[in-house]
Amino acid sequence: MNIFIMRHGQASSQESDDASRPLTEQGSEEVCQMAQWLSQQVTSFDRVMVSPYVRSQQTWQQMSRFIPATMVEYHDELIPSADADTTASLILAYGELEQSVNLLVISHMPLVGFLVESLCPGTMAPIFVTSGVAKITLEKGHGGLFNWLEGPHSIRPRHPRPWPLCGSMG
């Protein structure tokens, strides 16, 4: 099973409560760039698990323009203060049910870093930039293997305007 853990795109800081913060224009553009880059490696997701917060839902909306999903679910276990071990257990339960699957998790710091640590014994929690995506390979009966962590700045080719502009989420 391939698990892709993504931190939402850059969000506005001007909302009255954390759950309502939308993506900024830059955040939306960086998510779009990551989606285009990731679509070269993954043609579809079998399951997508998304935080119920606005910025995470908008991140999935952008991702879904480039990579479709069979099933999309919103989980309270993916809010920033959620317990990583509980969330990792949920992910592992899906892994037991579904083999050879591509799973995308869209959530927040610090949870995304702690999920990597929980799923991959011996790996310290990495710091995710906004729109950052990590790949973990999980084999039944074994711990996860942390493959990579990339962000919008590390995927850009050396050419100007490497990705077409994505435009508004409209």
PLY file of the C-alpha trace (Angstrom):
ply
format ascii 1.0
element vertex 170
property float x
property float y
property float z
element edge 169
property int vertex1
property int vertex2
end_header
0.00 0.00 0.00
1.24 3.48 -0.87
0.33 6.15 1.64
0.67 9.77 0.60
0.50 12.21 3.51
-0.07 15.83 2.54
-0.15 19.03 4.49
-2.81 21.45 3.25
-1.82 24.47 1.20
-0.97 27.87 2.66
-4.02 29.28 4.44
-5.29 32.72 5.33
-4.64 33.86 8.87
-7.62 36.21 8.98
-10.54 33.98 10.03
-12.13 34.00 13.47
-11.61 30.27 13.99
-8.91 27.90 12.78
-11.28 25.44 11.08
-12.64 28.15 8.73
-9.34 29.37 7.30
-9.37 29.11 3.47
-6.40 28.65 1.15
-4.64 31.76 -0.05
-4.11 32.27 -3.78
-0.48 31.17 -3.35
-1.62 28.13 -1.34
-4.03 27.12 -4.07
-1.33 27.53 -6.73
1.21 25.45 -4.80
-1.32 22.65 -4.22
-2.01 22.69 -7.94
1.71 22.37 -8.70
2.06 19.45 -6.28
-1.00 17.77 -7.83
0.46 18.08 -11.33
3.80 16.70 -10.16
2.22 13.84 -8.19
-0.10 12.94 -11.09
3.02 11.82 -12.98
3.47 9.10 -10.33
-0.08 8.26 -9.25
-2.98 7.93 -11.68
-5.67 7.65 -9.02
-6.30 7.26 -5.30
-8.38 4.37 -4.00
-9.18 6.30 -0.84
-8.69 9.90 0.27
-8.95 10.88 3.91
-9.38 14.61 4.51
-9.51 16.82 7.59
-12.89 18.55 7.95
-11.16 21.97 8.04
-11.86 24.29 5.08
-8.24 24.55 3.91
-7.88 20.76 3.77
-11.12 20.37 1.82
-9.96 23.05 -0.63
-6.61 21.27 -0.93
-8.45 18.09 -1.96
-10.58 20.06 -4.44
-7.39 21.22 -6.16
-5.76 17.78 -6.04
-8.87 16.13 -7.49
-8.58 18.24 -10.64
-5.51 16.14 -11.52
-5.84 12.86 -9.63
-9.27 11.22 -9.21
-10.32 9.14 -6.23
-12.66 6.19 -5.79
-13.62 7.15 -2.22
-13.30 10.42 -0.29
-13.91 10.61 3.45
-13.73 13.44 5.98
-12.34 12.47 9.38
-12.24 14.31 12.70
-9.16 12.15 13.40
-7.28 14.43 10.98
-7.61 17.78 12.77
-4.32 19.40 13.92
-4.63 18.24 17.54
-5.61 14.64 16.73
-3.68 11.71 18.17
-1.22 10.38 15.58
-1.24 6.82 16.90
-5.05 6.64 16.71
-5.02 8.05 13.18
-2.20 5.68 12.16
-4.28 2.76 13.49
-7.16 3.86 11.26
-4.85 4.01 8.24
-3.39 0.59 9.07
-6.91 -0.85 9.37
-7.59 0.28 5.81
-4.30 -1.31 4.81
-5.44 -4.63 6.25
-8.67 -4.47 4.25
-7.28 -3.19 0.97
-4.03 -4.38 -0.56
-2.19 -2.62 -3.43
-3.94 0.63 -2.73
-3.02 4.30 -3.06
-4.22 6.26 -0.04
-3.99 10.05 0.31
-4.26 11.73 3.71
-4.69 15.54 3.80
-4.19 17.09 7.21
-2.18 19.60 9.25
1.03 20.13 11.18
1.95 18.74 13.61
-0.20 15.67 12.86
1.27 14.95 9.41
4.80 14.75 10.83
3.71 12.56 13.73
1.84 10.25 11.33
5.08 9.58 9.44
6.81 8.87 12.74
3.99 6.57 13.90
3.76 4.64 10.62
7.52 4.31 10.08
9.32 3.00 13.18
12.73 4.59 13.61
11.81 7.70 11.61
11.66 11.04 13.38
8.68 13.29 12.65
9.60 15.43 9.62
8.53 19.04 9.20
6.15 19.51 6.28
6.02 22.78 4.36
2.54 23.81 3.26
1.46 21.64 0.30
4.23 19.17 1.17
3.64 15.48 0.39
5.37 12.43 1.87
5.22 8.91 0.47
5.23 5.85 2.70
5.20 2.28 1.43
3.43 -0.13 3.74
3.68 -3.90 3.38
1.35 -6.15 5.33
3.06 -7.40 8.47
5.91 -4.88 8.22
6.38 -1.29 9.32
6.12 1.56 6.87
9.04 2.66 4.72
9.47 6.43 4.48
10.27 6.99 0.79
10.38 10.78 0.41
9.00 14.18 1.38
8.67 16.87 -1.29
7.26 20.38 -1.37
6.43 22.97 -4.02
9.97 24.39 -3.95
11.76 21.05 -4.28
9.77 19.74 -7.28
10.21 22.70 -9.58
12.38 22.06 -12.62
15.08 24.59 -13.38
12.99 26.17 -16.16
10.94 29.31 -15.69
7.20 28.65 -15.27
7.58 24.87 -14.97
3.87 24.24 -14.45
0.93 25.82 -16.22
-0.89 28.30 -14.05
-3.79 26.68 -12.29
-6.03 29.66 -11.91
-8.71 30.03 -9.29
-10.44 27.09 -7.67
-13.80 28.47 -8.86
0 1
1 2
2 3
3 4
4 5
5 6
6 7
7 8
8 9
9 10
10 11
11 12
12 13
13 14
14 15
15 16
16 17
17 18
18 19
19 20
20 21
21 22
22 23
23 24
24 25
25 26
26 27
27 28
28 29
29 30
30 31
31 32
32 33
33 34
34 35
35 36
36 37
37 38
38 39
39 40
40 41
41 42
42 43
43 44
44 45
45 46
46 47
47 48
48 49
49 50
50 51
51 52
52 53
53 54
54 55
55 56
56 57
57 58
58 59
59 60
60 61
61 62
62 63
63 64
64 65
65 66
66 67
67 68
68 69
69 70
70 71
71 72
72 73
73 74
74 75
75 76
76 77
77 78
78 79
79 80
80 81
81 82
82 83
83 84
84 85
85 86
86 87
87 88
88 89
89 90
90 91
91 92
92 93
93 94
94 95
95 96
96 97
97 98
98 99
99 100
100 101
101 102
102 103
103 104
104 105
105 106
106 107
107 108
108 109
109 110
110 111
111 112
112 113
113 114
114 115
115 116
116 117
117 118
118 119
119 120
120 121
121 122
122 123
123 124
124 125
125 126
126 127
127 128
128 129
129 130
130 131
131 132
132 133
133 134
134 135
135 136
136 137
137 138
138 139
139 140
140 141
141 142
142 143
143 144
144 145
145 146
146 147
147 148
148 149
149 150
150 151
151 152
152 153
153 154
154 155
155 156
156 157
157 158
158 159
159 160
160 161
161 162
162 163
163 164
164 165
165 166
166 167
167 168
168 169
